[in-house]
């Protein structure tokens, strides 16, 4: 029996290619750990000026992140089995407060997030329970791609 599927080529993405993938997408997965527990959850995001901005609802995830702010974030573009790009970001997650020392960063985050959901954190917000705003510094960005052979 022969395999008619051509073997793909795999390659590392450049930083600029990784940034382009982050800019083209708005849903990724955030991975975090606490003690002997690791979790990963899908989340909406916006990428701007070297930061990933997002928001979530209060809950267990936040209690975990309060103890360990180091996270990984992953986003994919998949066109076919052997035609895709995948980007991983590693960095520190910062919870942003509306008032106090984080007020300017909170305002910037809301401005960025409103490019995705114009009514974010407003009276007409379609997800009003997502009141916790955060940003992740992109300390490390890496990516890989699979390319089908002709």
SULVENWO-V501350 format. One record per residue. RES is the residue in one letter. SS is DSSP state (a for helix, b for strand, c for the rest). PSI is psi in whole degrees, 0 to 359 (none if undefined). Layout:
# SULVENWO-V501350
res,ss,psi
RES,SS,PSI
RES,SS,PSI
This chain:
# SULVENWO-V501350
res,ss,psi
X,c,133
X,c,155
X,c,117
X,c,355
X,c,119
X,c,148
X,c,140
X,c,165
X,b,143
X,b,144
X,b,160
X,b,143
X,c,148
X,c,166
X,a,316
X,a,321
X,a,320
X,a,314
X,a,319
X,a,319
X,a,315
X,a,320
X,a,330
X,a,346
X,c,165
X,c,1
X,b,128
X,b,189
X,b,133
X,b,130
X,b,137
X,b,161
X,b,156
X,b,120
X,c,242
X,c,20
X,b,129
X,b,140
X,b,159
X,b,135
X,b,144
X,b,148
X,b,145
X,b,148
X,c,166
X,b,140
X,b,129
X,b,130
X,c,43
X,c,9
X,b,144
X,b,125
X,b,141
X,b,179
X,b,158
X,b,174
X,c,152
X,c,147
X,c,197
X,a,319
X,a,318
X,a,323
X,a,321
X,a,313
X,a,336
X,a,334
X,a,334
X,c,101
X,c,357
X,b,125
X,b,166
X,b,148
X,b,136
X,b,141
X,b,144
X,b,153
X,b,114
X,b,118
X,b,327
X,b,174
X,c,317
X,c,40
X,b,89
X,b,164
X,b,147
X,b,132
X,b,136
X,b,131
X,b,137
X,b,136
X,b,187
X,b,137
X,b,133
X,b,124
X,b,133
X,b,134
X,c,145
X,c,327
X,c,164
X,a,206
X,a,340
X,a,7
X,a,317
X,a,318
X,a,323
X,a,313
X,a,318
X,a,317
X,a,315
X,a,317
X,a,314
X,a,315
X,a,332
X,c,350
X,c,332
X,c,311
X,c,98
X,c,331
X,c,15
X,c,131
X,c,31
X,c,175
X,c,328
X,c,16
X,c,125
X,c,345
X,c,69
X,c,343
X,c,347
X,c,78
X,c,351
X,b,120
X,b,139
X,b,167
X,b,151
X,b,124
X,b,133
X,c,75
X,c,322
X,b,130
X,b,125
X,b,158
X,b,157
X,b,157
X,b,148
X,b,133
X,b,125
X,c,141
X,c,144
X,c,none
